Amino acid sequence: MTAKVTLSFADETIADARRFAKQEGLSLSAWMDQAAREKALREVFAAHAAAVGRAGLDLESASLADAQEVGMVDDLLFGGPPRAA
């Protein structure tokens, strides 16, 4: 489902948007929809990352520790670096 809306943009902004839409082979509407969706997702992910940080979770360190543990198990089981999948 789509909704028609009237928006106002600075001349430079709309010129850039038209140029990028043309380069990507999209209509201006499709390009603006994609750009707005990507911006909304970035906001959601940024808010999630901030919440994780406020909670004191260090997911990067946990992930690196998991990878190190997998490497240690591979060393014990296979006598060397992890095998390619």
Beta strands, then each sheet from edge to edge (+ up, - down):
end
